[in-house]
Amino acid sequence: MASSSSSSTKGYVNVITLRCPNHPDAELVEDYHAGDVVCMECGIVVGDRIIDVGSEWRTFSNEKDSKDNSRVGAAENSLLEGSDLSTCITMGSGPASFNENGRPIYNNRRNISSGDRALMIAFREIAQMADRLNLPKMIADRANTIFKQVHVSKSLKGRSNDAISSACMYIACRQEGVPRTFKELCAVSKVSKKEIGRAFKLILKIINTSVELISTGDFMSRFCSNLGLSAAIQKAAIHIADKAVLLNLVAGRSPVSVAAAAIYMASQASDDKKTAKEIGDVSGVAEVTVKHAYKSMYPKAHDLFPEDFKFCVPVEQLPSM
């Protein structure tokens, strides 16, 4: 084996360059199994005992059908108390501790505290909700942080972790400017709207945080997009909702109901009409609620539409309910 070495001018780094003594310009190939570097021309071993820095793909579990044999593990989670890095390998006792050949079975068991176990279950639930709602990981991370703060405070002990997780996701969505309704959270979780609402109010007091007030504009673009409505109808619906709130026509009604009623009014005046039931299914508002909100807005319909709106149906011919 022959090699030439070169060092930097300051002497801090020594770099060894491997070359074949017979073919200095030949390409060298690394044999990962044997740890050798071999010349492609003559087959001479130019270097040995090469360290493989890749992942180790052996498995030490008892599951022969395991699909992922990587031992690199998951990324460290700073929200867990044990940093998610502790591992304990022990040999059990009794007949079940030996396989059919009489060899001991080693159990690769991670030492997870009860606190970390509860956090991991909650984080998994939050990730599933974010996936079902098509939300980015950033919002799930914020919800995880909020849940961690609640968990550390120990103020909601005894309450359902599912309700707390859903409330944390609801708060995270509002703080990130992409609010979701309680009904949307109910559809992707295991708890009722009432439970999420209670947990939401308690969490705001516990972690001393606040959320921005939601408005009709927060939901309008998403609802219109799901209904397949044009940008012109969406613009008209936003104007109708804002004007109805300004004229105090929908006092006491939720922004979601007002948004649904505004979309119904704008669509009925256009060539792409949507029924109250279709809008209710998308917005999560009952059909009756949409009609009641629309009925409150109908007497002032002339003043609600934007000036540049192109009517396919005159205001006088809109449904009066």
C-alpha beads as a LAMMPS data file, in Angstrom:
LAMMPS data file: protein, C-alpha beads

321 atoms
320 bonds

1 atom types
1 bond types

-500.0 500.0 xlo xhi
-500.0 500.0 ylo yhi
-500.0 500.0 zlo zhi

Masses

1 110.0

Atoms # bond

1 1 1 0.000 0.000 0.000
2 1 1 1.274 3.422 -0.844
3 1 1 -0.063 6.874 -0.212
4 1 1 1.020 10.460 -0.382
5 1 1 0.178 12.914 2.328
6 1 1 -0.095 16.667 2.333
7 1 1 -0.610 19.116 5.182
8 1 1 -1.849 22.683 5.421
9 1 1 0.616 25.583 5.675
10 1 1 -0.200 26.232 9.345
11 1 1 0.137 22.580 10.270
12 1 1 -3.316 22.300 11.791
13 1 1 -4.738 19.705 9.385
14 1 1 -3.133 16.599 7.923
15 1 1 -4.895 15.314 4.842
16 1 1 -3.919 11.862 3.550
17 1 1 -4.679 11.210 -0.096
18 1 1 -4.770 7.547 -1.132
19 1 1 -3.295 6.572 -4.503
20 1 1 -2.473 3.283 -6.150
21 1 1 1.337 2.846 -6.483
22 1 1 0.909 1.287 -9.930
23 1 1 -1.900 3.535 -11.223
24 1 1 -1.745 6.933 -9.482
25 1 1 -4.614 8.354 -11.558
26 1 1 -6.901 5.325 -11.297
27 1 1 -10.287 5.543 -9.620
28 1 1 -10.541 3.974 -6.165
29 1 1 -13.597 2.091 -4.900
30 1 1 -14.559 1.641 -1.257
31 1 1 -15.684 -1.808 -0.110
32 1 1 -18.036 -0.941 2.775
33 1 1 -18.416 -4.544 3.878
34 1 1 -14.689 -5.182 4.272
35 1 1 -13.682 -1.593 5.025
36 1 1 -11.099 -1.534 2.203
37 1 1 -10.277 0.911 -0.586
38 1 1 -9.449 -0.942 -3.811
39 1 1 -7.872 0.220 -7.084
40 1 1 -10.182 -0.224 -10.057
41 1 1 -7.298 -1.021 -12.450
42 1 1 -5.311 -3.735 -10.662
43 1 1 -7.413 -4.590 -7.595
44 1 1 -4.703 -3.776 -5.069
45 1 1 -5.937 -2.782 -1.594
46 1 1 -4.813 0.814 -1.158
47 1 1 -6.399 1.419 2.275
48 1 1 -8.045 -0.654 4.984
49 1 1 -10.045 -0.264 8.180
50 1 1 -12.201 2.464 6.665
51 1 1 -14.942 3.642 9.028
52 1 1 -18.500 3.634 7.688
53 1 1 -20.172 6.796 8.957
54 1 1 -23.646 5.886 7.654
55 1 1 -26.639 4.635 9.623
56 1 1 -26.440 1.166 11.153
57 1 1 -29.210 -0.897 9.616
58 1 1 -29.191 -3.811 12.025
59 1 1 -32.168 -4.457 14.262
60 1 1 -32.013 -5.726 17.829
61 1 1 -35.742 -6.102 18.258
62 1 1 -37.592 -9.411 18.358
63 1 1 -39.798 -8.464 15.427
64 1 1 -38.462 -10.192 12.330
65 1 1 -40.914 -8.371 10.066
66 1 1 -39.761 -4.922 11.153
67 1 1 -39.675 -2.604 8.132
68 1 1 -37.380 0.077 9.573
69 1 1 -34.156 -1.336 11.006
70 1 1 -32.442 2.009 11.412
71 1 1 -30.996 2.628 14.857
72 1 1 -30.602 6.380 14.460
73 1 1 -33.918 7.034 16.243
74 1 1 -36.242 10.012 16.048
75 1 1 -35.217 13.631 16.405
76 1 1 -34.753 15.007 19.903
77 1 1 -37.845 16.708 21.294
78 1 1 -36.984 19.570 23.633
79 1 1 -40.525 19.590 25.050
80 1 1 -40.007 16.189 26.695
81 1 1 -38.434 16.127 30.137
82 1 1 -36.068 13.249 29.319
83 1 1 -35.153 14.787 25.935
84 1 1 -36.410 11.514 24.394
85 1 1 -32.912 9.962 24.433
86 1 1 -32.886 7.437 27.286
87 1 1 -32.676 3.705 26.452
88 1 1 -32.493 0.640 28.664
89 1 1 -31.526 -2.814 27.376
90 1 1 -32.267 -5.631 29.857
91 1 1 -32.703 -9.380 29.864
92 1 1 -35.942 -10.625 31.346
93 1 1 -36.523 -13.605 33.587
94 1 1 -38.617 -16.723 33.157
95 1 1 -39.286 -19.035 30.213
96 1 1 -40.475 -16.161 28.036
97 1 1 -37.003 -14.624 28.190
98 1 1 -35.522 -17.302 25.896
99 1 1 -36.272 -18.147 22.277
100 1 1 -36.807 -21.609 20.787
101 1 1 -33.049 -22.156 20.569
102 1 1 -32.488 -21.404 24.232
103 1 1 -30.825 -18.060 23.587
104 1 1 -31.753 -15.108 25.803
105 1 1 -34.081 -12.474 24.382
106 1 1 -32.957 -8.936 25.095
107 1 1 -35.653 -6.318 25.472
108 1 1 -34.896 -2.904 24.088
109 1 1 -37.151 -0.817 26.314
110 1 1 -37.085 2.922 26.611
111 1 1 -37.367 4.481 30.040
112 1 1 -40.187 6.974 29.583
113 1 1 -41.627 8.772 32.569
114 1 1 -45.378 9.002 32.997
115 1 1 -45.187 12.732 32.300
116 1 1 -43.345 12.248 29.022
117 1 1 -45.704 9.448 28.049
118 1 1 -48.712 11.766 28.475
119 1 1 -46.958 14.470 26.452
120 1 1 -46.099 12.063 23.634
121 1 1 -49.708 10.850 23.415
122 1 1 -50.962 14.448 23.300
123 1 1 -48.380 15.474 20.693
124 1 1 -49.423 12.520 18.541
125 1 1 -53.079 13.535 18.811
126 1 1 -52.265 17.156 17.917
127 1 1 -50.240 16.018 14.890
128 1 1 -53.172 13.899 13.693
129 1 1 -55.605 16.818 14.066
130 1 1 -53.252 19.124 12.155
131 1 1 -52.989 16.545 9.384
132 1 1 -56.767 16.150 9.115
133 1 1 -57.235 19.934 9.033
134 1 1 -54.425 20.382 6.466
135 1 1 -52.509 22.668 8.817
136 1 1 -48.735 23.210 8.633
137 1 1 -46.325 21.798 11.217
138 1 1 -45.719 25.306 12.586
139 1 1 -49.237 25.402 14.047
140 1 1 -48.909 21.897 15.493
141 1 1 -45.633 22.951 17.162
142 1 1 -47.327 25.972 18.744
143 1 1 -50.152 23.746 20.000
144 1 1 -47.544 21.373 21.475
145 1 1 -45.883 24.266 23.305
146 1 1 -49.224 25.422 24.728
147 1 1 -50.048 21.883 25.876
148 1 1 -46.626 21.635 27.546
149 1 1 -47.290 24.851 29.490
150 1 1 -50.665 23.535 30.655
151 1 1 -49.135 20.174 31.573
152 1 1 -46.369 21.769 33.649
153 1 1 -48.848 23.974 35.521
154 1 1 -50.827 20.866 36.600
155 1 1 -53.943 23.048 36.798
156 1 1 -56.114 20.814 34.625
157 1 1 -55.350 17.488 36.277
158 1 1 -58.222 15.080 35.910
159 1 1 -59.558 16.655 32.736
160 1 1 -59.553 14.862 29.411
161 1 1 -56.258 15.255 27.542
162 1 1 -58.222 15.025 24.283
163 1 1 -60.220 18.132 25.194
164 1 1 -57.051 19.976 26.248
165 1 1 -55.261 18.967 23.026
166 1 1 -58.185 20.177 20.904
167 1 1 -58.349 23.468 22.816
168 1 1 -54.592 23.963 22.384
169 1 1 -54.981 23.418 18.637
170 1 1 -57.869 25.916 18.560
171 1 1 -55.745 28.546 20.368
172 1 1 -52.739 27.897 18.116
173 1 1 -54.871 28.354 14.989
174 1 1 -56.222 31.677 16.218
175 1 1 -52.813 32.951 17.290
176 1 1 -51.333 32.058 13.893
177 1 1 -54.116 33.851 12.028
178 1 1 -55.798 30.755 10.549
179 1 1 -58.731 30.210 12.936
180 1 1 -60.850 27.104 12.811
181 1 1 -64.337 26.744 14.258
182 1 1 -65.164 24.586 17.261
183 1 1 -67.213 22.331 14.998
184 1 1 -64.217 21.773 12.713
185 1 1 -62.153 20.757 15.746
186 1 1 -64.952 18.440 16.914
187 1 1 -64.965 16.732 13.510
188 1 1 -61.291 15.733 13.825
189 1 1 -61.172 15.021 17.575
190 1 1 -62.917 12.750 20.056
191 1 1 -64.590 15.393 22.228
192 1 1 -67.638 17.631 22.027
193 1 1 -67.807 21.333 21.292
194 1 1 -68.826 22.014 24.895
195 1 1 -65.743 20.273 26.311
196 1 1 -63.390 22.096 23.946
197 1 1 -65.005 25.430 24.836
198 1 1 -64.556 24.818 28.561
199 1 1 -60.932 23.766 28.169
200 1 1 -60.290 26.775 25.918
201 1 1 -61.460 29.277 28.566
202 1 1 -59.481 27.565 31.344
203 1 1 -56.263 27.424 29.300
204 1 1 -56.407 31.151 28.527
205 1 1 -56.494 31.841 32.287
206 1 1 -53.821 29.295 33.191
207 1 1 -51.093 30.337 30.738
208 1 1 -52.130 34.019 30.819
209 1 1 -52.359 34.420 27.066
210 1 1 -54.849 35.994 24.705
211 1 1 -56.175 35.434 21.215
212 1 1 -57.302 37.890 18.588
213 1 1 -61.020 38.319 18.045
214 1 1 -62.202 36.421 15.011
215 1 1 -64.022 38.202 12.202
216 1 1 -66.040 37.168 9.182
217 1 1 -63.021 37.735 6.914
218 1 1 -61.074 34.990 8.676
219 1 1 -63.392 32.331 7.242
220 1 1 -64.686 33.875 4.028
221 1 1 -61.902 32.873 1.632
222 1 1 -61.809 29.271 2.874
223 1 1 -65.588 28.827 2.737
224 1 1 -65.860 30.353 -0.745
225 1 1 -62.956 28.246 -1.982
226 1 1 -64.550 25.036 -0.665
227 1 1 -67.815 26.010 -2.349
228 1 1 -66.059 26.733 -5.655
229 1 1 -67.242 30.346 -5.788
230 1 1 -65.504 33.020 -7.847
231 1 1 -63.375 35.867 -6.506
232 1 1 -66.123 38.369 -7.387
233 1 1 -68.668 36.552 -5.209
234 1 1 -66.123 36.266 -2.410
235 1 1 -65.408 39.993 -2.578
236 1 1 -69.139 40.767 -2.486
237 1 1 -69.678 38.417 0.471
238 1 1 -66.873 40.113 2.439
239 1 1 -68.404 43.537 1.718
240 1 1 -71.893 42.328 2.699
241 1 1 -70.674 40.850 5.984
242 1 1 -68.650 43.930 6.944
243 1 1 -71.533 46.286 6.104
244 1 1 -74.027 44.130 8.034
245 1 1 -71.811 44.289 11.137
246 1 1 -71.344 48.039 10.675
247 1 1 -75.111 48.609 10.428
248 1 1 -75.651 46.399 13.493
249 1 1 -77.971 44.047 11.596
250 1 1 -76.495 40.820 13.025
251 1 1 -75.905 41.737 16.661
252 1 1 -75.298 38.700 18.858
253 1 1 -74.581 36.347 15.975
254 1 1 -71.250 34.575 15.551
255 1 1 -68.874 35.672 12.761
256 1 1 -69.199 32.219 11.203
257 1 1 -72.989 32.561 10.921
258 1 1 -72.670 36.071 9.472
259 1 1 -70.083 34.869 6.936
260 1 1 -72.347 31.983 5.876
261 1 1 -75.357 34.308 5.465
262 1 1 -73.294 36.819 3.473
263 1 1 -72.103 34.070 1.125
264 1 1 -75.712 32.921 0.680
265 1 1 -76.865 36.453 -0.201
266 1 1 -73.978 37.062 -2.641
267 1 1 -74.443 33.712 -4.375
268 1 1 -78.206 34.167 -4.732
269 1 1 -77.607 37.470 -6.546
270 1 1 -75.066 35.866 -8.917
271 1 1 -75.211 33.170 -11.580
272 1 1 -73.587 30.604 -9.228
273 1 1 -76.276 30.022 -6.615
274 1 1 -75.636 27.940 -3.517
275 1 1 -78.322 26.684 -1.157
276 1 1 -78.307 27.363 2.573
277 1 1 -77.719 23.659 3.163
278 1 1 -74.621 23.567 0.928
279 1 1 -73.171 26.611 2.681
280 1 1 -74.068 25.170 6.083
281 1 1 -72.303 21.895 5.324
282 1 1 -69.088 23.730 4.444
283 1 1 -69.193 26.309 7.240
284 1 1 -70.481 23.998 9.958
285 1 1 -73.495 26.246 10.559
286 1 1 -77.008 24.814 10.692
287 1 1 -79.187 25.560 7.679
288 1 1 -81.773 27.240 9.923
289 1 1 -79.088 29.498 11.434
290 1 1 -77.929 30.585 7.970
291 1 1 -81.498 31.484 6.996
292 1 1 -82.128 33.394 10.242
293 1 1 -78.944 35.461 9.807
294 1 1 -79.853 36.114 6.158
295 1 1 -83.362 37.171 7.207
296 1 1 -81.859 39.802 9.532
297 1 1 -79.767 41.185 6.674
298 1 1 -82.390 41.035 3.924
299 1 1 -84.293 44.316 4.695
300 1 1 -81.084 46.310 4.065
301 1 1 -79.897 44.256 1.088
302 1 1 -79.776 47.348 -1.159
303 1 1 -77.164 48.928 1.095
304 1 1 -75.047 45.809 1.606
305 1 1 -73.838 45.000 -1.904
306 1 1 -70.730 46.747 -3.308
307 1 1 -71.371 49.344 -6.011
308 1 1 -69.481 47.462 -8.725
309 1 1 -71.278 44.137 -8.183
310 1 1 -72.848 42.683 -11.331
311 1 1 -76.327 41.426 -10.434
312 1 1 -77.673 38.391 -12.254
313 1 1 -80.716 38.515 -9.999
314 1 1 -82.045 41.920 -8.831
315 1 1 -82.140 42.596 -5.110
316 1 1 -85.960 42.710 -5.247
317 1 1 -86.033 39.107 -6.487
318 1 1 -83.742 37.668 -3.799
319 1 1 -85.343 35.039 -1.519
320 1 1 -87.159 36.754 1.349
321 1 1 -87.326 33.640 3.525

Bonds

1 1 1 2
2 1 2 3
3 1 3 4
4 1 4 5
5 1 5 6
6 1 6 7
7 1 7 8
8 1 8 9
9 1 9 10
10 1 10 11
11 1 11 12
12 1 12 13
13 1 13 14
14 1 14 15
15 1 15 16
16 1 16 17
17 1 17 18
18 1 18 19
19 1 19 20
20 1 20 21
21 1 21 22
22 1 22 23
23 1 23 24
24 1 24 25
25 1 25 26
26 1 26 27
27 1 27 28
28 1 28 29
29 1 29 30
30 1 30 31
31 1 31 32
32 1 32 33
33 1 33 34
34 1 34 35
35 1 35 36
36 1 36 37
37 1 37 38
38 1 38 39
39 1 39 40
40 1 40 41
41 1 41 42
42 1 42 43
43 1 43 44
44 1 44 45
45 1 45 46
46 1 46 47
47 1 47 48
48 1 48 49
49 1 49 50
50 1 50 51
51 1 51 52
52 1 52 53
53 1 53 54
54 1 54 55
55 1 55 56
56 1 56 57
57 1 57 58
58 1 58 59
59 1 59 60
60 1 60 61
61 1 61 62
62 1 62 63
63 1 63 64
64 1 64 65
65 1 65 66
66 1 66 67
67 1 67 68
68 1 68 69
69 1 69 70
70 1 70 71
71 1 71 72
72 1 72 73
73 1 73 74
74 1 74 75
75 1 75 76
76 1 76 77
77 1 77 78
78 1 78 79
79 1 79 80
80 1 80 81
81 1 81 82
82 1 82 83
83 1 83 84
84 1 84 85
85 1 85 86
86 1 86 87
87 1 87 88
88 1 88 89
89 1 89 90
90 1 90 91
91 1 91 92
92 1 92 93
93 1 93 94
94 1 94 95
95 1 95 96
96 1 96 97
97 1 97 98
98 1 98 99
99 1 99 100
100 1 100 101
101 1 101 102
102 1 102 103
103 1 103 104
104 1 104 105
105 1 105 106
106 1 106 107
107 1 107 108
108 1 108 109
109 1 109 110
110 1 110 111
111 1 111 112
112 1 112 113
113 1 113 114
114 1 114 115
115 1 115 116
116 1 116 117
117 1 117 118
118 1 118 119
119 1 119 120
120 1 120 121
121 1 121 122
122 1 122 123
123 1 123 124
124 1 124 125
125 1 125 126
126 1 126 127
127 1 127 128
128 1 128 129
129 1 129 130
130 1 130 131
131 1 131 132
132 1 132 133
133 1 133 134
134 1 134 135
135 1 135 136
136 1 136 137
137 1 137 138
138 1 138 139
139 1 139 140
140 1 140 141
141 1 141 142
142 1 142 143
143 1 143 144
144 1 144 145
145 1 145 146
146 1 146 147
147 1 147 148
148 1 148 149
149 1 149 150
150 1 150 151
151 1 151 152
152 1 152 153
153 1 153 154
154 1 154 155
155 1 155 156
156 1 156 157
157 1 157 158
158 1 158 159
159 1 159 160
160 1 160 161
161 1 161 162
162 1 162 163
163 1 163 164
164 1 164 165
165 1 165 166
166 1 166 167
167 1 167 168
168 1 168 169
169 1 169 170
170 1 170 171
171 1 171 172
172 1 172 173
173 1 173 174
174 1 174 175
175 1 175 176
176 1 176 177
177 1 177 178
178 1 178 179
179 1 179 180
180 1 180 181
181 1 181 182
182 1 182 183
183 1 183 184
184 1 184 185
185 1 185 186
186 1 186 187
187 1 187 188
188 1 188 189
189 1 189 190
190 1 190 191
191 1 191 192
192 1 192 193
193 1 193 194
194 1 194 195
195 1 195 196
196 1 196 197
197 1 197 198
198 1 198 199
199 1 199 200
200 1 200 201
201 1 201 202
202 1 202 203
203 1 203 204
204 1 204 205
205 1 205 206
206 1 206 207
207 1 207 208
208 1 208 209
209 1 209 210
210 1 210 211
211 1 211 212
212 1 212 213
213 1 213 214
214 1 214 215
215 1 215 216
216 1 216 217
217 1 217 218
218 1 218 219
219 1 219 220
220 1 220 221
221 1 221 222
222 1 222 223
223 1 223 224
224 1 224 225
225 1 225 226
226 1 226 227
227 1 227 228
228 1 228 229
229 1 229 230
230 1 230 231
231 1 231 232
232 1 232 233
233 1 233 234
234 1 234 235
235 1 235 236
236 1 236 237
237 1 237 238
238 1 238 239
239 1 239 240
240 1 240 241
241 1 241 242
242 1 242 243
243 1 243 244
244 1 244 245
245 1 245 246
246 1 246 247
247 1 247 248
248 1 248 249
249 1 249 250
250 1 250 251
251 1 251 252
252 1 252 253
253 1 253 254
254 1 254 255
255 1 255 256
256 1 256 257
257 1 257 258
258 1 258 259
259 1 259 260
260 1 260 261
261 1 261 262
262 1 262 263
263 1 263 264
264 1 264 265
265 1 265 266
266 1 266 267
267 1 267 268
268 1 268 269
269 1 269 270
270 1 270 271
271 1 271 272
272 1 272 273
273 1 273 274
274 1 274 275
275 1 275 276
276 1 276 277
277 1 277 278
278 1 278 279
279 1 279 280
280 1 280 281
281 1 281 282
282 1 282 283
283 1 283 284
284 1 284 285
285 1 285 286
286 1 286 287
287 1 287 288
288 1 288 289
289 1 289 290
290 1 290 291
291 1 291 292
292 1 292 293
293 1 293 294
294 1 294 295
295 1 295 296
296 1 296 297
297 1 297 298
298 1 298 299
299 1 299 300
300 1 300 301
301 1 301 302
302 1 302 303
303 1 303 304
304 1 304 305
305 1 305 306
306 1 306 307
307 1 307 308
308 1 308 309
309 1 309 310
310 1 310 311
311 1 311 312
312 1 312 313
313 1 313 314
314 1 314 315
315 1 315 316
316 1 316 317
317 1 317 318
318 1 318 319
319 1 319 320
320 1 320 321
